[in-house]
Amino acid sequence: MRVFVTGGTGFVGANLIRLLLAEGHTVRALVRSPKTASNLQGLDVEIIQGDLNDPELWRSLQGCEVLFHVAAHYSLWRTDQAALYRSNVEGTRNILAAARKADINRTVYTSSVAAIGVNPNGQPANETYQSPPEKLIGAYKQSKYWAEQEAVKAAQAGQDVVIVNPSSPLGAWDSKPTPTGDIVLRFLRRQMPAYINTGLNFIHVKDVAWGHLLALQKGKSGDRYILGHQNLTLQALLQQLATITGLPAPQREVPAWLPLTVAWIDENILTTFGKQPSVPVDGVRMATQKMYYDASKAVHQLGLPQTPIATALQDAVNWFVEHGYAKL
């Protein structure tokens, strides 16, 4: 196939493009700037410089059969609310319209479990659960919800759009890194003396890439599929990292009010003195919840792989060390 990918310079996109190339497909990738495309260096990819909100974006999609819309703006800073809406919601609306105009056969839209929210009864949420958007913590999660609604509306209007909702991926090519990769990186740098009692659903990023391709092949238009694997507390994840690396896992649990207080002071007071904030309040608020999900629909209907999380962690550690992010 001739495939158009947005977000190819990011963590999931870089792994998806490698999978597409390995499967013999031709890839055209949209990037904001070639300078940010280090994750794609050396790959046989046609690079298109552009913006999601370009009204002429459809021209860049012409000649392709499939669109993977992976790109998203990620920020937990409250000051970025307008930018999040512009990129995630308006950008998604624009590229779906561009795909229609360019006669794209099928689109796979990368949403997030962030758009689904956290089940208040403590049980892992599946695709049938939806937090009210006003209950989603922070502008990022809310923007992903409204962006997903753009995909749903397009599918209801007859456009062929499948939605995937990755959880927290781990593995190679996490160059920024993502918040999940940052956990691994701070552990490797001995910058994690304590932990919060929180939990996440983790998945190997290669499985996320396969989930996209399987959704293209087998997914139902208008449906969403959680791409996840194992629910783990942060403490359990850090213990696995300790086993892999030989480094000690933090033993001290920090009550949530402490980092929340620090974050509030950081974001609301110190910024008035020109200090760059380091801890977003919404990030700490999210960490007070256990963000657990049930990916059985994607496993059973799509055949989503379930690589052990220990393998994903080992791959992440190896990549960070080999690329000079940290030393062992």
MARLUM-812190 format. One line per 8 residues: their letters; for each residue x, y, z of N, C-alpha, C. Coordinates in Angstrom, 2 decimals. Layout:
REM MARLUM-812190
A = X Y Z X Y Z X Y Z | ... .
//
This chain:
REM MARLUM-812190
MRVFVTGG = 0.84 -1.20 0.00 0.00 0.00 0.00 0.87 1.25 0.00 | 0.27 2.34 -0.43 0.88 3.66 -0.28 0.21 4.31 0.93 | 1.02 4.58 1.93 0.50 4.98 3.24 0.97 6.37 3.61 | 0.07 7.18 4.16 0.41 8.50 4.68 0.34 8.44 6.20 | 1.41 8.91 6.86 1.48 8.85 8.32 1.75 10.25 8.87 | 0.94 10.67 9.83 1.25 11.87 10.60 1.86 11.44 11.93 | 2.68 12.29 12.51 3.29 11.93 13.80 4.38 10.90 13.68 | 4.95 10.78 12.52 5.98 9.75 12.30 7.27 9.99 13.04 .
TGFVGANL = 7.50 11.23 13.50 8.73 11.50 14.24 8.57 11.18 15.72 | 7.36 10.89 16.16 7.11 10.56 17.56 7.38 9.10 17.87 | 7.13 8.72 19.11 7.44 7.39 19.61 6.64 6.31 18.89 | 5.31 6.41 18.91 4.47 5.41 18.24 4.66 5.48 16.73 | 4.67 6.70 16.18 4.80 6.85 14.74 6.08 6.28 14.18 | 7.19 6.48 14.88 8.48 5.96 14.41 8.48 4.43 14.37 | 7.85 3.82 15.36 7.75 2.36 15.36 6.76 1.85 14.31 | 5.67 2.59 14.11 4.69 2.21 13.09 5.32 2.27 11.70 .
IRLLLAEG = 6.05 3.33 11.42 6.67 3.46 10.10 7.66 2.32 9.85 | 8.43 1.96 10.85 9.37 0.83 10.69 8.62 -0.47 10.39 | 7.49 -0.67 11.03 6.70 -1.86 10.76 6.13 -1.82 9.34 | 5.60 -0.68 8.95 5.04 -0.56 7.60 6.08 -0.84 6.53 | 7.28 -0.29 6.72 8.36 -0.54 5.76 8.75 -2.02 5.74 | 8.82 -2.62 6.93 9.17 -4.04 7.01 8.13 -4.93 6.33 | 6.88 -4.46 6.32 5.79 -5.21 5.68 5.66 -4.89 4.19 | 6.56 -4.04 3.67 6.62 -3.80 2.24 5.80 -2.63 1.73 .
HTVRALVR = 5.32 -1.78 2.63 4.49 -0.66 2.20 5.34 0.58 1.88 | 4.80 1.47 1.08 5.44 2.74 0.74 4.91 3.81 1.68 | 5.80 4.57 2.31 5.39 5.50 3.36 5.72 6.95 3.00 | 4.73 7.80 3.18 4.88 9.25 3.10 4.56 9.82 4.47 | 5.46 10.61 5.04 5.30 11.08 6.42 5.24 12.60 6.48 | 4.25 13.11 7.20 4.11 14.55 7.43 4.92 14.94 8.66 | 5.79 15.92 8.51 6.58 16.43 9.65 6.49 17.95 9.66 | 6.51 18.52 10.87 6.48 19.98 10.98 7.78 20.60 10.48 .
SPKTASNL = 8.90 19.91 10.80 10.21 20.39 10.36 11.12 19.20 10.15 | 11.87 19.16 9.05 12.81 18.06 8.82 13.84 17.93 9.96 | 14.07 19.03 10.68 15.03 18.98 11.80 14.55 18.08 12.93 | 13.24 17.86 13.01 12.68 17.02 14.08 12.56 15.55 13.66 | 13.03 15.23 12.46 12.81 13.89 11.91 13.98 12.94 12.15 | 14.71 13.13 13.24 15.86 12.26 13.51 15.44 10.80 13.67 | 14.21 10.56 14.17 13.72 9.19 14.33 13.52 8.47 13.01 | 13.50 9.24 11.91 13.27 8.65 10.59 14.52 8.64 9.72 .
QGLDVEII = 15.63 9.07 10.31 16.88 9.17 9.55 17.30 7.80 9.02 | 17.64 7.76 7.73 18.10 6.52 7.11 16.99 5.61 6.61 | 15.74 6.00 6.82 14.62 5.17 6.37 14.16 5.62 4.98 | 13.64 4.68 4.22 13.15 4.97 2.87 11.73 5.53 2.98 | 11.65 6.79 3.41 10.37 7.46 3.65 10.36 8.79 2.90 | 9.23 9.09 2.26 9.06 10.39 1.62 8.61 11.40 2.69 | 9.42 12.39 2.96 9.13 13.38 3.99 8.39 14.56 3.38 | 7.24 14.88 3.97 6.44 16.03 3.55 6.41 17.02 4.70 .
QGDLNDPE = 6.94 18.21 4.49 6.89 19.23 5.52 5.56 19.95 5.47 | 4.88 20.04 6.61 3.58 20.68 6.60 2.97 20.73 7.99 | 1.71 21.16 8.02 1.00 21.39 9.27 -0.38 20.75 9.18 | -0.86 20.21 10.29 -2.15 19.53 10.31 -3.30 20.46 9.93 | -3.15 21.74 10.18 -4.23 22.69 9.92 -4.12 23.39 8.57 | -3.23 22.93 7.73 -3.08 23.51 6.40 -4.32 23.18 5.56 | -5.04 24.18 5.06 -6.24 23.91 4.26 -5.95 23.17 2.96 | -4.69 23.19 2.51 -4.31 22.49 1.29 -3.65 21.14 1.56 .
LWRSLQGC = -3.83 20.64 2.78 -3.16 19.39 3.18 -3.57 18.21 2.31 | -4.79 18.26 1.78 -5.28 17.14 0.96 -4.38 16.85 -0.24 | -3.72 17.90 -0.72 -2.83 17.69 -1.87 -1.68 16.74 -1.52 | -1.19 16.82 -0.29 -0.09 15.96 0.15 -0.53 14.51 0.30 | -1.83 14.29 0.52 -2.35 12.93 0.69 -2.68 12.25 -0.63 | -2.74 13.03 -1.70 -3.13 12.45 -2.99 -2.16 11.35 -3.41 | -2.72 10.26 -3.92 -1.91 9.14 -4.36 -1.74 8.07 -3.30 | -2.11 8.38 -2.05 -2.04 7.39 -0.97 -3.41 6.71 -0.82 .
EVLFHVAA = -3.38 5.50 -0.31 -4.62 4.74 -0.11 -5.09 4.75 1.33 | -4.14 4.90 2.24 -4.42 4.74 3.67 -3.79 5.89 4.44 | -4.49 6.35 5.48 -3.95 7.36 6.39 -3.88 6.81 7.80 | -2.71 6.94 8.42 -2.57 6.73 9.87 -2.36 8.11 10.49 | -3.37 8.60 11.19 -3.24 9.91 11.84 -2.81 9.69 13.29 | -1.50 9.72 13.49 -0.90 9.42 14.79 -0.54 10.71 15.54 | -0.33 11.79 14.82 0.19 13.02 15.42 -0.75 13.58 16.47 | -0.17 14.12 17.53 -0.91 14.83 18.57 0.05 15.72 19.33 .
HYSLWRTD = -0.48 16.81 19.81 0.30 17.70 20.68 0.08 17.22 22.11 | 1.19 16.96 22.82 1.09 16.50 24.21 1.66 17.55 25.14 | 0.86 17.97 26.09 1.32 18.89 27.13 0.35 18.83 28.29 | 0.89 18.87 29.49 0.06 18.91 30.70 0.03 20.30 31.31 | 0.68 21.27 30.66 0.69 22.63 31.18 -0.64 23.31 30.84 | -1.22 23.96 31.83 -2.52 24.60 31.64 -2.45 25.76 30.65 | -1.29 26.34 30.51 -1.13 27.47 29.58 -1.20 27.02 28.12 | -1.12 25.71 27.88 -1.12 25.19 26.51 -2.50 24.76 26.02 .
QAALYRSN = -3.54 25.13 26.73 -4.89 24.67 26.40 -5.28 25.01 24.96 | -5.03 26.25 24.54 -5.41 26.66 23.18 -4.62 25.89 22.13 | -3.33 25.69 22.36 -2.50 24.96 21.41 -2.94 23.50 21.30 | -3.34 22.91 22.42 -3.82 21.52 22.42 -5.09 21.40 21.58 | -6.00 22.32 21.75 -7.26 22.27 20.99 -6.98 22.47 19.51 | -6.12 23.44 19.19 -5.84 23.75 17.79 -5.21 22.55 17.08 | -4.24 21.91 17.72 -3.53 20.81 17.09 -4.35 19.52 17.11 | -4.86 19.16 18.27 -5.49 17.86 18.43 -6.90 17.80 17.87 .
VEGTRNIL = -7.70 18.81 18.14 -9.10 18.79 17.70 -9.24 19.36 16.29 | -8.81 20.60 16.11 -8.94 21.21 14.79 -8.05 20.52 13.77 | -6.85 20.08 14.19 -5.96 19.36 13.28 -6.55 18.04 12.82 | -7.20 17.33 13.75 -7.84 16.06 13.40 -9.01 16.30 12.44 | -9.81 17.33 12.73 -10.95 17.66 11.86 -10.44 17.97 10.44 | -9.34 18.72 10.36 -8.84 19.14 9.05 -8.26 17.97 8.26 | -7.51 17.10 8.94 -6.90 16.01 8.17 -7.92 14.96 7.77 | -8.98 14.79 8.56 -10.04 13.87 8.14 -10.76 14.42 6.91 .
AAARKADI = -10.95 15.74 6.88 -11.54 16.36 5.69 -10.60 16.23 4.49 | -9.30 16.38 4.74 -8.31 16.22 3.67 -8.32 14.80 3.13 | -8.47 13.82 4.03 -8.50 12.41 3.60 -9.71 12.14 2.71 | -10.85 12.75 3.05 -12.04 12.59 2.20 -11.79 13.18 0.81 | -11.20 14.37 0.80 -10.98 15.06 -0.47 -9.94 14.35 -1.33 | -8.98 13.67 -0.68 -7.92 12.97 -1.41 -8.29 11.52 -1.72 | -9.53 11.14 -1.41 -10.03 9.79 -1.69 -9.22 8.70 -0.98 | -8.87 8.97 0.28 -8.22 7.94 1.11 -9.24 6.84 1.41 .
NRTVYTSS = -8.85 5.59 1.22 -9.79 4.48 1.40 -10.15 4.24 2.87 | -9.16 4.29 3.74 -9.40 3.99 5.16 -8.42 4.77 6.02 | -8.89 5.27 7.14 -8.07 6.01 8.09 -8.05 5.28 9.43 | -6.88 5.17 10.02 -6.75 4.72 11.41 -6.36 5.92 12.22 | -7.22 6.30 13.15 -6.98 7.47 14.00 -6.44 7.02 15.36 | -5.32 7.60 15.76 -4.71 7.27 17.04 -5.26 8.20 18.12 | -6.18 7.67 18.89 -6.68 8.39 20.05 -5.79 8.02 21.24 | -6.35 7.81 22.40 -5.58 7.46 23.59 -6.55 6.98 24.66 .
VAAIGVNP = -6.06 6.17 25.59 -6.91 5.83 26.73 -7.22 7.09 27.54 | -6.41 8.15 27.35 -6.69 9.42 28.02 -8.07 9.94 27.66 | -8.53 9.65 26.44 -9.84 10.12 25.99 -10.98 9.34 26.65 | -10.68 8.14 27.14 -11.70 7.29 27.75 -11.94 7.67 29.20 | -10.85 7.97 29.91 -10.96 8.30 31.32 -10.79 7.09 32.20 | -10.96 7.30 33.50 -10.72 6.26 34.50 -12.05 5.82 35.09 | -12.25 4.50 35.14 -13.48 3.94 35.69 -13.58 4.25 37.19 | -14.63 4.94 37.65 -14.69 5.33 39.06 -14.87 4.17 40.02 .
NGQPANET = -15.30 3.00 39.52 -15.46 1.84 40.42 -14.15 1.08 40.65 | -13.06 1.59 40.05 -11.75 0.98 40.27 -11.44 -0.17 39.34 | -12.41 -0.61 38.55 -12.18 -1.71 37.61 -11.55 -1.19 36.32 | -10.78 -2.02 35.62 -10.22 -1.58 34.34 -11.32 -1.17 33.37 | -11.14 -0.04 32.72 -12.13 0.45 31.75 -11.91 -0.23 30.41 | -13.03 -0.50 29.72 -12.93 -1.00 28.35 -13.53 0.03 27.40 | -13.73 -0.37 26.15 -14.17 0.57 25.12 -15.58 1.10 25.36 | -16.38 0.39 26.16 -17.76 0.82 26.40 -17.85 1.91 27.46 .
YQSPPEKL = -16.79 2.11 28.22 -16.82 3.13 29.27 -16.39 4.48 28.71 | -17.00 5.55 29.21 -16.58 6.89 28.84 -16.81 7.84 30.01 | -15.73 8.45 30.49 -15.86 9.52 31.47 -16.53 10.72 30.81 | -17.38 11.43 31.53 -17.86 12.71 30.98 -16.64 13.59 30.71 | -16.61 14.31 29.58 -15.41 15.07 29.23 -14.98 16.06 30.30 | -15.96 16.61 31.03 -15.59 17.58 32.08 -14.92 16.90 33.27 | -15.01 15.57 33.36 -14.36 14.83 34.44 -12.94 14.40 34.08 | -12.58 14.52 32.81 -11.23 14.17 32.38 -10.26 15.22 32.92 .
IGAYKQSK = -9.15 14.76 33.48 -8.22 15.69 34.12 -7.34 16.37 33.08 | -7.47 17.68 32.99 -6.55 18.48 32.20 -6.97 18.68 30.75 | -6.40 19.71 30.16 -6.73 20.09 28.79 -6.27 19.05 27.77 | -5.17 18.33 28.06 -4.71 17.31 27.10 -5.73 16.20 26.95 | -6.17 15.62 28.07 -7.15 14.52 27.99 -8.44 14.99 27.34 | -8.87 16.18 27.70 -10.11 16.70 27.11 -9.94 16.93 25.62 | -8.78 17.41 25.19 -8.56 17.61 23.76 -8.56 16.29 23.01 | -8.04 15.23 23.62 -8.04 13.92 22.96 -9.47 13.36 22.88 .
YWAEQEAV = -10.29 13.65 23.88 -11.69 13.24 23.82 -12.39 13.92 22.65 | -12.25 15.25 22.56 -12.95 15.98 21.50 -12.38 15.64 20.13 | -11.09 15.35 20.06 -10.50 14.91 18.79 -11.09 13.56 18.37 | -11.25 12.67 19.33 -11.85 11.36 19.01 -13.29 11.54 18.53 | -13.98 12.51 19.09 -15.36 12.76 18.64 -15.39 13.19 17.17 | -14.34 13.89 16.72 -14.25 14.25 15.30 -14.17 12.98 14.44 | -13.40 12.00 14.91 -13.28 10.73 14.18 -14.60 9.97 14.18 | -15.29 9.98 15.32 -16.59 9.31 15.42 -17.60 9.95 14.47 .
KAAQAGQD = -17.64 11.28 14.46 -18.58 11.98 13.58 -18.28 11.68 12.11 | -17.00 11.64 11.76 -16.62 11.33 10.38 -17.09 9.93 10.00 | -16.90 8.97 10.91 -17.33 7.60 10.64 -18.86 7.52 10.53 | -19.56 8.25 11.37 -21.03 8.25 11.31 -21.54 8.86 10.02 | -20.72 9.76 9.44 -21.10 10.39 8.17 -20.71 9.54 6.96 | -20.10 8.38 7.21 -19.80 7.47 6.12 -18.33 7.32 5.77 | -17.44 8.10 6.43 -16.01 7.95 6.17 -15.50 6.71 6.89 | -14.59 5.99 6.27 -14.05 4.75 6.87 -12.93 5.12 7.84 .
VVIVNPSS = -13.25 5.16 9.13 -12.30 5.57 10.17 -12.35 4.58 11.32 | -11.22 3.99 11.64 -11.08 3.10 12.79 -10.28 3.83 13.86 | -10.69 3.67 15.12 -10.05 4.40 16.22 -9.29 3.42 17.11 | -8.03 3.76 17.41 -7.25 2.96 18.36 -6.87 3.85 19.54 | -6.87 3.26 20.73 -6.59 3.99 21.97 -5.42 3.32 22.71 | -4.18 3.68 22.36 -3.03 3.11 23.07 -3.04 3.51 24.55 | -2.47 2.62 25.38 -2.30 2.95 26.79 -0.93 3.60 26.98 | -0.04 3.00 27.75 1.28 3.60 28.00 2.36 2.72 27.38 .
PLGAWDSK = 2.86 3.10 26.20 3.84 2.26 25.50 5.24 2.38 26.07 | 6.00 1.31 25.92 7.40 1.23 26.34 8.20 0.58 25.22 | 9.45 1.03 25.04 10.30 0.39 24.05 11.29 1.37 23.44 | 11.74 1.04 22.23 12.77 1.84 21.56 12.18 3.02 20.80 | 13.05 3.97 20.46 12.74 5.16 19.66 11.88 6.19 20.40 | 12.00 6.18 21.73 11.27 7.17 22.55 12.19 8.37 22.76 | 12.37 9.15 21.69 13.44 10.14 21.68 13.16 11.38 22.51 | 11.89 11.70 22.79 11.61 12.98 23.50 12.06 13.00 24.95 .
PTPTGDIV = 11.80 12.09 25.82 10.94 10.91 25.75 9.49 11.24 26.17 | 8.61 10.23 26.02 7.23 10.34 26.49 7.22 10.28 28.02 | 6.09 10.61 28.64 6.02 10.50 30.12 6.35 9.10 30.63 | 5.93 8.07 29.89 6.23 6.69 30.32 7.72 6.41 30.17 | 8.29 6.83 29.05 9.72 6.67 28.87 10.52 7.46 29.89 | 9.98 8.59 30.31 10.66 9.43 31.30 10.77 8.71 32.64 | 9.80 7.86 32.96 9.89 7.05 34.18 11.13 6.16 34.11 | 11.28 5.48 32.97 12.43 4.60 32.77 13.72 5.40 32.83 .
LRFLRRQM = 13.72 6.53 32.16 14.94 7.34 32.07 15.33 7.89 33.43 | 14.39 8.39 34.20 14.72 8.92 35.53 15.19 7.81 36.46 | 14.64 6.60 36.28 15.14 5.46 37.05 16.60 5.18 36.70 | 16.91 5.17 35.40 18.27 4.90 34.96 19.25 5.97 35.44 | 18.77 7.19 35.54 19.62 8.31 35.97 19.68 8.45 37.50 | 19.07 7.52 38.20 19.02 7.53 39.68 18.35 8.81 40.19 | 17.30 9.24 39.47 16.58 10.47 39.83 15.18 10.17 40.37 | 14.98 8.96 40.88 13.67 8.59 41.40 13.83 8.01 42.81 .
PAYINTGL = 13.98 8.87 43.81 14.21 8.39 45.18 12.95 7.84 45.83 | 11.76 8.18 45.28 10.50 7.73 45.87 9.47 7.57 44.76 | 8.30 7.07 45.11 7.25 6.85 44.12 5.90 7.22 44.71 | 4.93 7.47 43.81 3.54 7.71 44.20 2.76 6.41 44.01 | 1.77 6.20 44.84 0.92 5.01 44.74 -0.06 5.19 43.57 | 0.42 4.92 42.39 -0.39 5.03 41.19 -0.20 3.78 40.35 | -0.94 3.68 39.26 -0.81 2.52 38.38 -1.21 2.87 36.97 | -0.67 2.12 36.01 -0.91 2.38 34.60 -1.06 1.05 33.86 .
NFIHVKDV = -1.62 1.12 32.67 -1.62 -0.02 31.77 -0.46 0.18 30.79 | 0.39 -0.83 30.69 1.58 -0.74 29.85 1.48 -1.72 28.68 | 2.20 -1.39 27.58 2.25 -2.23 26.40 3.55 -1.96 25.66 | 4.08 -2.98 25.02 5.27 -2.80 24.18 4.88 -1.93 22.99 | 5.71 -0.95 22.66 5.38 -0.04 21.56 5.30 -0.78 20.24 | 6.04 -1.89 20.08 5.92 -2.67 18.85 4.53 -3.29 18.72 | 3.93 -3.66 19.85 2.56 -4.18 19.83 1.58 -3.08 19.47 | 1.85 -1.86 19.91 1.00 -0.72 19.52 1.06 -0.52 18.01 .
AWGHLLAL = 2.27 -0.60 17.46 2.42 -0.47 16.00 1.62 -1.55 15.28 | 1.74 -2.79 15.75 0.98 -3.89 15.15 -0.52 -3.67 15.32 | -0.93 -3.09 16.47 -2.33 -2.80 16.68 -2.89 -1.86 15.64 | -2.09 -0.88 15.22 -2.51 0.03 14.16 -2.73 -0.71 12.84 | -1.77 -1.57 12.48 -1.87 -2.29 11.21 -3.02 -3.29 11.24 | -3.22 -3.94 12.39 -4.32 -4.89 12.55 -5.67 -4.18 12.52 | -5.71 -2.97 13.09 -6.95 -2.19 13.04 -7.28 -1.82 11.59 | -6.25 -1.51 10.82 -6.46 -1.22 9.40 -7.05 -2.44 8.69 .
QKGKSGDR = -6.53 -3.61 9.02 -6.92 -4.84 8.33 -8.26 -5.39 8.81 | -8.52 -5.29 10.12 -9.66 -6.00 10.70 -10.65 -5.12 11.45 | -10.29 -3.87 11.72 -11.13 -3.03 12.55 -12.43 -2.62 11.87 | -13.43 -2.32 12.69 -14.73 -1.87 12.21 -14.79 -0.36 12.24 | -15.18 0.26 11.16 -15.25 1.72 11.10 -16.17 2.25 12.20 | -15.68 3.28 12.90 -16.44 3.88 13.99 -16.19 3.25 15.34 | -15.59 2.06 15.37 -15.28 1.39 16.63 -13.94 1.87 17.17 | -13.78 1.75 18.49 -12.47 2.03 19.08 -11.93 0.77 19.74 .
YILGHQNL = -10.60 0.67 19.75 -9.91 -0.51 20.25 -8.78 -0.07 21.17 | -8.85 -0.49 22.43 -7.79 -0.18 23.38 -6.57 -1.04 23.06 | -5.44 -0.39 22.83 -4.17 -1.10 22.58 -3.39 -1.07 23.89 | -3.54 -2.11 24.67 -2.88 -2.18 25.97 -2.52 -3.61 26.30 | -1.92 -3.79 27.46 -1.55 -5.14 27.88 -1.72 -5.29 29.39 | -0.72 -4.91 30.18 -0.70 -5.27 31.60 -0.91 -4.05 32.49 | -1.80 -4.21 33.47 -2.00 -3.20 34.49 -1.01 -3.43 35.63 | -0.22 -2.41 35.93 0.81 -2.52 36.96 0.84 -1.26 37.81 .
TLQALLQQ = 1.08 -1.42 39.10 1.36 -0.25 39.92 2.72 0.29 39.52 | 2.95 1.56 39.80 4.26 2.15 39.51 5.34 1.43 40.30 | 5.04 1.05 41.52 6.01 0.34 42.34 6.41 -0.98 41.68 | 5.43 -1.73 41.15 5.72 -3.01 40.50 6.56 -2.81 39.25 | 6.29 -1.75 38.49 7.08 -1.46 37.30 8.53 -1.16 37.68 | 8.72 -0.38 38.74 10.07 -0.03 39.18 10.81 -1.27 39.68 | 10.11 -2.20 40.29 10.74 -3.45 40.72 11.23 -4.25 39.52 | 10.43 -4.25 38.43 10.88 -4.94 37.21 12.12 -4.27 36.64 .
LATITGLP = 12.14 -2.93 36.67 13.32 -2.21 36.18 14.55 -2.54 37.03 | 14.35 -2.68 38.34 15.46 -3.03 39.23 16.02 -4.40 38.87 | 15.12 -5.34 38.57 15.56 -6.70 38.20 16.36 -6.67 36.90 | 15.90 -5.87 35.93 16.54 -5.80 34.62 17.91 -5.12 34.69 | 18.00 -4.04 35.46 19.20 -3.19 35.45 20.18 -3.47 36.58 | 19.70 -4.09 37.66 20.54 -4.25 38.84 20.59 -3.01 39.71 | 19.88 -1.96 39.32 19.81 -0.75 40.13 18.74 -0.90 41.22 | 18.90 -0.25 42.34 17.91 -0.39 43.42 16.62 0.34 43.09 .
APQREVPA = 15.49 -0.26 43.41 14.19 0.39 43.25 13.93 1.27 44.46 | 13.27 2.41 44.26 12.93 3.25 45.41 12.00 2.52 46.37 | 12.23 2.69 47.66 11.45 1.99 48.67 10.44 2.89 49.36 | 10.57 4.19 49.16 9.74 5.13 49.92 8.57 5.62 49.06 | 7.37 5.52 49.63 6.18 6.04 48.97 5.91 7.47 49.44 | 5.64 8.35 48.48 5.35 9.74 48.80 3.84 9.97 48.74 | 3.24 10.56 49.77 1.81 10.86 49.70 1.52 11.89 48.60 | 0.40 11.73 47.92 0.12 12.54 46.74 0.06 14.03 47.03 .
WLPLTVAW = -0.31 14.40 48.26 -0.44 15.83 48.55 0.89 16.56 48.44 | 2.01 15.84 48.66 3.31 16.50 48.66 3.70 16.97 47.25 | 3.76 16.07 46.24 4.08 16.57 44.90 3.00 17.50 44.35 | 1.75 17.32 44.79 0.69 18.19 44.32 0.91 19.62 44.81 | 1.35 19.75 46.07 1.65 21.07 46.62 2.83 21.71 45.90 | 3.87 20.91 45.69 5.05 21.41 44.97 4.68 21.86 43.57 | 3.86 21.06 42.88 3.46 21.39 41.52 2.62 22.67 41.48 | 1.72 22.82 42.45 0.87 24.01 42.48 1.72 25.27 42.67 .
IDENILTT = 2.66 25.21 43.59 3.56 26.35 43.81 4.39 26.62 42.57 | 4.88 25.53 41.96 5.74 25.62 40.77 5.00 26.30 39.62 | 3.76 25.85 39.37 3.04 26.30 38.18 2.31 27.63 38.39 | 1.90 27.91 39.62 1.05 29.08 39.85 1.75 30.27 40.51 | 2.84 30.01 41.22 3.50 31.11 41.93 4.87 31.43 41.32 | 5.72 30.41 41.22 7.08 30.66 40.76 7.13 31.15 39.32 | 6.13 30.76 38.51 6.11 31.22 37.11 5.92 32.73 37.03 | 5.28 33.32 38.03 5.09 34.78 38.01 6.41 35.52 38.19 .
FGKQPSVP = 7.44 34.78 38.66 8.77 35.38 38.81 9.69 35.00 37.65 | 9.08 34.44 36.60 9.85 34.10 35.41 10.50 32.74 35.45 | 10.19 31.91 36.47 10.79 30.57 36.55 10.03 29.60 35.66 | 10.77 28.77 34.94 10.16 27.74 34.11 9.65 26.62 35.01 | 8.34 26.32 35.00 7.83 25.26 35.87 8.37 23.90 35.46 | 8.50 23.00 36.43 9.06 21.68 36.15 8.07 20.55 36.39 | 7.03 20.80 37.19 6.06 19.75 37.51 4.65 20.29 37.26 | 3.90 19.73 36.28 2.55 20.22 36.03 1.56 19.69 37.05 .
VDGVRMAT = 0.67 20.55 37.50 -0.35 20.15 38.47 -1.21 19.01 37.93 | -1.63 19.13 36.66 -2.49 18.10 36.09 -1.80 16.74 36.01 | -0.48 16.75 35.83 0.26 15.49 35.81 0.20 14.79 37.15 | 0.34 15.55 38.24 0.25 14.96 39.57 -1.18 14.52 39.88 | -2.16 15.32 39.45 -3.57 14.94 39.67 -3.88 13.62 38.98 | -3.35 13.43 37.78 -3.55 12.16 37.08 -2.96 10.99 37.86 | -1.81 11.24 38.47 -1.09 10.17 39.17 -1.80 9.73 40.44 | -2.81 10.48 40.88 -3.57 10.05 42.06 -4.58 8.97 41.70 .
QKMYYDAS = -4.76 8.70 40.41 -5.68 7.66 39.95 -4.90 6.47 39.42 | -5.48 5.29 39.55 -4.92 4.11 38.89 -5.58 3.99 37.53 | -4.78 4.20 36.48 -5.30 4.28 35.12 -5.20 2.91 34.46 | -6.16 2.03 34.83 -6.16 0.64 34.38 -7.19 0.43 33.26 | -6.80 -0.43 32.29 -7.66 -0.65 31.12 -7.69 -2.13 30.73 | -8.75 -2.49 30.00 -8.97 -3.85 29.54 -8.86 -3.87 28.02 | -7.83 -4.53 27.50 -7.57 -4.54 26.06 -8.07 -5.82 25.38 | -8.96 -6.56 26.04 -9.36 -7.87 25.51 -10.08 -7.77 24.15 .
KAVHQLGL = -10.77 -6.66 23.89 -11.44 -6.52 22.59 -10.42 -6.54 21.46 | -9.34 -5.76 21.61 -8.31 -5.73 20.56 -7.58 -7.06 20.45 | -7.38 -7.72 21.58 -6.71 -9.03 21.57 -7.56 -10.05 20.81 | -8.86 -10.08 21.11 -9.73 -11.11 20.52 -10.16 -10.78 19.10 | -10.46 -9.50 18.83 -11.01 -9.14 17.51 -9.93 -8.79 16.50 | -8.81 -8.24 16.97 -7.75 -7.84 16.04 -6.56 -8.78 16.06 | -6.38 -9.52 17.16 -5.18 -10.33 17.32 -4.01 -9.54 17.85 | -4.30 -8.52 18.68 -3.24 -7.66 19.23 -2.21 -8.48 19.99 .
PQTPIATA = -0.92 -8.38 19.63 0.12 -9.11 20.36 0.22 -8.62 21.81 | 0.73 -9.49 22.68 0.89 -9.17 24.10 2.29 -9.56 24.54 | 3.27 -8.79 24.08 4.67 -9.03 24.45 4.85 -8.74 25.94 | 5.62 -9.57 26.66 5.83 -9.32 28.09 6.37 -7.91 28.34 | 5.89 -7.29 29.41 6.32 -5.94 29.74 7.80 -5.91 30.09 | 8.32 -6.99 30.64 9.75 -7.06 30.93 10.57 -6.89 29.65 | 10.09 -7.45 28.55 10.77 -7.29 27.26 10.72 -5.84 26.80 | 9.55 -5.20 26.97 9.41 -3.79 26.60 10.36 -2.91 27.41 .
LQDAVNWF = 10.45 -3.19 28.70 11.35 -2.42 29.57 12.80 -2.63 29.18 | 13.17 -3.88 28.88 14.54 -4.17 28.46 14.87 -3.43 27.17 | 13.93 -3.42 26.22 14.14 -2.71 24.96 14.28 -1.21 25.19 | 13.48 -0.67 26.11 13.57 0.76 26.42 14.92 1.09 27.05 | 15.33 0.28 28.02 16.62 0.49 28.70 17.75 0.43 27.69 | 17.74 -0.60 26.85 18.81 -0.75 25.85 18.89 0.47 24.93 | 17.72 0.95 24.48 17.71 2.07 23.54 18.22 3.35 24.20 | 17.77 3.62 25.41 18.22 4.83 26.11 19.73 4.80 26.37 .
VEHGYAKL = 20.24 3.65 26.74 21.67 3.53 27.02 22.47 3.64 25.72 | 22.04 2.93 24.67 22.78 2.95 23.41 22.79 4.34 22.76 | 21.76 5.14 23.02 21.68 6.48 22.42 22.12 7.59 23.36 | 22.78 7.21 24.44 23.44 8.20 25.29 22.55 8.98 26.24 | 21.34 8.51 26.45 20.44 9.19 27.39 20.82 8.91 28.84 | 21.39 7.74 29.07 21.74 7.33 30.44 22.84 6.28 30.36 | 23.48 6.02 31.51 24.51 4.99 31.61 24.11 3.97 32.66 | 24.57 2.75 32.46 24.35 1.69 33.46 25.65 1.38 34.18 .
//
